[in-house]
Amino acid sequence: MKKLSIIILFILMLSLVGQTVTFSQVLPKVPRHETLIVDALHGRLANPKDFNFWKPGVSVGNGAQQMLFDGLWYLDPQTGKVINALAQSGPIYENNFRKMTVNLRKGIYWSDGKPFTADDVVFTVDYLMKHPGMSYSDAFNRYVSKVYKKDNYTVVFELKESVPAFHYLFTSIVYATCYIMPKHVFEKVADPLKFEFNPPISLGPYVLKQYDPQGYWWLFERRVDWRRTSVGQTYGMPQPKYVLFIYDGPDEKKVMAQAQHQLDLIFDLTPESWEILRKSNPYSRVWYKDFPWAWMDDVRARIMAMNLEKLPFNNKDVRWALTLATDIVDVVTSGFDGIARVNPLWICATESLLKEYYLILEDWLKNFTLEDGFKPWDPTVPDRIVDYAKKKRLYSNRQSKRNLWYWLVEICSRCGRKTLSKEWI
């Protein structure tokens, strides 16, 4: 029995040693006051050295898209306005949206000193079209008849059909887009599905300096020639000299890290974790000073999803039964403590999309009727969330009441009713 106990203890010790090695993080040595530490969105990566984003399945949540890659345009989800990046201006459509011309920004350089030109854009589209299996290959083969440069900073797309939204393939809406490839690198690659693009050549204002072989962190350093990037030309010098993307673990580990000032930016926290963090670190901040705390214009809303290709979820009646059996107010209050935006349509109710879709379709939503005559639209949802917030005393002063009023009136109540009691002001 004693011998068995010694063996078990030895196994447990080996297990603990293994865990220590597996989860240890030997961090890079950089000045803390010059370093922004960011939560890695996708956690630990199995292959941390693969930066070929154009290959399916490669994650850019480790900072690559923010620091290294660049697109033609970005979209502000709050205003709906397009931000010109590698493109000097918006797309120019002709021939009933069968032709699109792009004027590129001049003075942009890759981090290895090569100039960024129309050759890179033309090459990117042609290369992806010629390599099935790569991201955007199917889309470009479907829509693009011909792509060519008019001069070093002008690209012309001739399309197979009228495609008014073709430029969105090159527009980042919060997350990802068809970033532009460095022609001088990929033209030497025979099989891009096996190519790791390491070290990555950057169009962004930072370069990759170091990364953890175990996949926990990536360190980026500001380019000396940051002025030769679209960010530098548009907004000026990025302030942090270093940006460290790191995965600390689940929420409790992230809270501990920020409470100890070892994590500056957290991508996502549960309401419960935020309550703990704001009490343990007086410097921690979110979008609002009071409830509802969070920024509500994210185009990727929280959803309850199911596989529509499998039984019984491929049956419309089953989906409606589940929808009608679900108390959305209970979902919002119990799951997110009331900190969520209610979307009755398959479109996120951002401030800009609210005006373009929700207000226009308000009457349609009210009058929408199922086959048996039942109207599923429930205009009381915002009021019930208000009641929950009031009982929870989630606001304590006039300013927080104004925040709640804006949130409910502009987002929830306009989807179901046009007015709320003025006592909330």
N, C-alpha and C positions, 0 to 999 in steps of 0.2 A: 504493500500500500504506500509506504514511504517512497519507494522507487518510482511508483506511478505518479505521485504528487510532484516529485522532482522533475520528471519528464514533462508534465503538464505545465509547470512553472517555466521550464526552459522554452517550451513552445510559445507561451504567452510573451516571454521576453523577446524572442525572435520576432514575433508579430509586431510588438511595439517598436522595435528597432526598424523593421521594414516600413511601418507607417511614418516614422520620423524621417526616413530617407525619402519616401514617396512624397510627403507633403512639405518637406523643407524648401525654403525659398531663399537662396543666396542672392540678395538684391544687389544691383549695381551700385557702385559708389559715386554718387553725384551730389552736388550741394543741394540740400533740402530747400533752401530759400529760392533756388532757381528752377525747381522741379514741380510740375503739376502732376499729381497722382490720380489716375482715373480708373474707375471700375471697368474691367474688361467684360463687355456685354455678354459674350458667349461662353464665359467661364474658361476652364482649362481646355486647351486644344490638343488633340492627339498628335497632330503633325504641325508643330509651331513654326516650322521653317518653310512652309509652302505659302508663297505670296502671289501665285498665279490666280488672281481673282476671276479671270475669264474661264477658268476650269470649273465645272459644276462641283458643288460641295465644299469649296474652299471658303472658309469664314473670313470676313473682314472686320469682325467685331473686336479684334485685338488692337485696333487703332490704325490699321492700314488705310482704310477708306478716309479717315479724318486727317491723317498726317501725310500720306504718300500719294494717293490717287486723286485725280481731278476729272470733272465732267464738263460738258459744254455749258450746261445750265443747272441751277438749283431752284427749287420752288419753296417759297415761304408759305407753309400751310395755314398760318394765321391770317395773312392778308391775301393769299392767292397770287401774289406777284412773283414773277420770274426774276431770278438774280443771274446776271451774265457772269460766267466764269471764264472758261477757255474761249467761249464765243464772245465777240465784241458787242453783239446786239442779238435781238431775238431772231428766230427763223423767218425767212422770207419765202412764202409759198406762191406758186404760180400754177397756171394750167389746171385749175380746179383741184388744187392740192395734190397734183401728180408730180410736182417738181418743188424741191426745197433747196434753198441756197443758204449757206452758213458763212458769215464773216468772222474769222478768228481774231483773237486778241494777239497783238504783236508784242515782241519783247519777252516771250515766255521761253524758259529753258528747262530741259531735263537736268536732274541733279548731277549728271556726269558731264555737263557743259554743252551737250548737243541742243540745238535750237528746236523748239516745238513748231511744226508747220502743218500745212494741209496734207503733206505726205503721210504724217502719222494717222490722221483721221481716215483718209482713203485706205491706207494699209489695214487699219483695224477692222473696217467693215469687210473688205475683200478677204482678209485672212480668216475671219470668223465664218464667212460664207463658205470658204473652201475647206473648213474643218468641221464636219458634222460631229455633234456631241459637245461642242463648246457652247457656252452661254451666248445667247442672242443669235446663234447660227440659224436656227429655224425662222426667227422673226425677220432677219435680214433677207434670207432666201425667199421668204414669202412676199415681202414688200419691195425690195430694191431691184430695179432693172439694171441700173448703172450708177456708179459713184466715181467722180473724178474731180480733179482740182482745176479751177479756173486760173488761179495763180497761187503763190505760196501761202496765201492767207484766205483763200476762198474755196469752199467745197460745195459741189453741186450733187444733189441726189435726184435721180430720175426714178420715179416709182411706178410699179406695175398697175396701181389703182389709186383712187382718191383716198388719201390717208391724212385727214386734218390733224391727227394727234401723233404723227410720226416722230416729231421732235421729242416726245416724252420718253422714247427709248434712250435718249441721251440726257434726260433730266432727272436729277436726284430729288425725290420727294421724301425728305428726311433720311432715307436709307437706300444706298446703292443706286447704280445706274450702269449703262455701258460706258465704263471709263475708257480713256484712250490709251492704246498701247504704244510703247516706244518702238518704232519701226526698226531702228538700227539694232535692237536686241532680238525681237521675235522673228525677223526675216532670216535669222540663222538657225531657228528652231524647226526641226523637221516634224516632231510630234509634240504639240503643245499640251496634250492630255497627260504627258509624263514630265513636263517641264515645271519646275518649282519657282522660277523667277526669283532666285535667291543668289546674291543680294538684289533686292528690288531697286530699280531706278525710279526716282521720285519726280512727280510734277508738282507735288504739294510743297508747303513751306518747311517741311521737316524731312530728315532722312533716318533710316533705321540705323541705330548705333549698336544695339546689342539685344539679344533675346534669350530667354530661359529655355534650354533644351528640353526641359520637362513640361513646357507649355503653360507656365503660370504668368509670365510677364514679358513685356516688350518695351524697350526704351528707345525713344526717338529724340533726335537733337535738331535744333533749329538750323536751317541752312544758312551758310554765310551769305549766299546770294539770294536770300528770301525775297528781295525786291523783284526778282525775275520769275515770280509766280503770280497766279491770278489773285491769290489772297493778298500778297504783298502790294500789288498794284491797286487793289480795290479797298483794302482796309488798313494797310500799313503793317508794321512789324508785329508778329505774334509775340506776346510778352514772355511766356515761359521759355527759357533756353532749352529745357528738357521736358518731355512729357512721358510719364511712365504709365502704361496700361497694365493693370495687375488684377489677378483673380485671387481674392482673399478667402473665398468660400461662401457658404450660405449667409443669409441675412445677419445672423447674430455675429458672425465674424466680421462682416462689413461694418456693423455698428461699432464693434470694439475698435476696429482700425481707425474709423473716423473720430471716435471719442478720444483716441490717443494721437490724433493729428497725423495719421499715417495714410489717410485716404481722403482726397479732396472732393472728388465727384463720384456720387453713386447713381447708377442709371435707374435703379428700380428698388423700391422697398415696400413692404406691406405696411398698412396703416399702424399695426401694432409695433412694428420695428421702428417706425418714425416717432411714435410716442416715446419710446425708450431713448432714442437718439437725441431728440430735442431736449430731453431732460438731463441727459448726461453730458452733452456738449453745447454750451450756449452759443457757439459760433456757427453751428449747423443751420442752414437756411434752405427753404424750398421756395416755390413760386410765389405763394402768398404768405403773409404773416399769420393768417388765421385760416380756419376752415373755408373752402375745401382744400387748401394747401397746394394741391397739384396743378400743373399746367394741363389744360384740357384740350389743347389743339393738336394732340398727337394723331396722326392719320392711321395709326395702328391701334384700334380700340381693343379693349378686353372683350372676348367673345366666348360663348359656349359653342364649341364646334363638334361636328360629327362627320364620319366618312359617308358621304352621300352615294358612294358606289356600292355599299353593302347593305343587305337586309338588316333591319327593317327600315333603315334611314333613307333608302332610295324611294320610299313611298311617301308622297306628299301628305297624305292624310295622317300618317304617323308623325311626321314633322310638325304638322299643325296641332296634333293632340299634345305633343310634348311642349310646344310653345304656349298653348293655352293653359296647360297644367302648371306652368312655371310662374311663380310670383316674382316679377322682375324687381319689385321694390325690396323684397326679401333678399334677392341675389345681391343687389347694390348695397344694402345696409349691412347684411351679415358678412358678405364676402369682401367688401371694400369700405366698410364703415361710412357709406354714403358718398365716398370720394370716387365717383365715376360718372361719366356722361351717358345718358340713355339714348340709344340709337334705334329708332323703330325701322330704319331703312338700312340696306347693306352699304351704307356710305357713312363714314365718320362725320359727326356733326361738328366739324371745325367751324371757326367763325366765318370763314369765306364760303365753305360749302353749305353752311346753314342758310345763307342768303340765296345761293344758287339752286338749291334743291328743296330744303325743308319748308321754307316759307311758301315757295311756289306750289308745293304738293300738299300743303296743310289741309285744304278742303278735300283733296282726294283721299288722304289718310282717314279723315273723319267719316267719309262716305263709303270707304272700302268695305265690301260685304262678301262673306264666304258663301258657298253654294247653298247652305241651309238658311241663309238670311242673317246670320249672326255677324255683328260688327265687332271685330277684335280690338279696335283702337280704344285705348283707355286714357282719357284726358286727366284722370285723377293722380297719375303716377307722380308728377312733380310735387303736388300738394302733400302726398304721403311721405315723400322724401323730406319735405320741409318739416312735417310733424316729427319725423324721426330726429332731424337735426335739432329741433327746438327742445325735445325731451332730453336729448343728450347734452344740451347746453354747449354745443360745439362753437358757439360764438359768444363773446362776452362784452363786446363794445360796438359802437356804431359803425366803425370801419368794417369789422367782420360781417356785420349785417349787410352792408353795401356789397361786399364780395359775394355773399350768398345770394343776394338779390340779383346781381349781374349774372351769376352762374345759372340760376334757375330761369330767369326771364329770357335771357339770350339763348340758352341752350335747351332747357327742358320744357318750360311752359309754352314757348312759341311752337313747339311741336304738338302740343295738345290743347292749349288755350292761350288767349292773347293777354290776359291780365292776371295778376295776383293781388292779394289784398295790400293796400298801400301801407298797412301797419308795419310791413317789413322794411320800409324805408326809415 
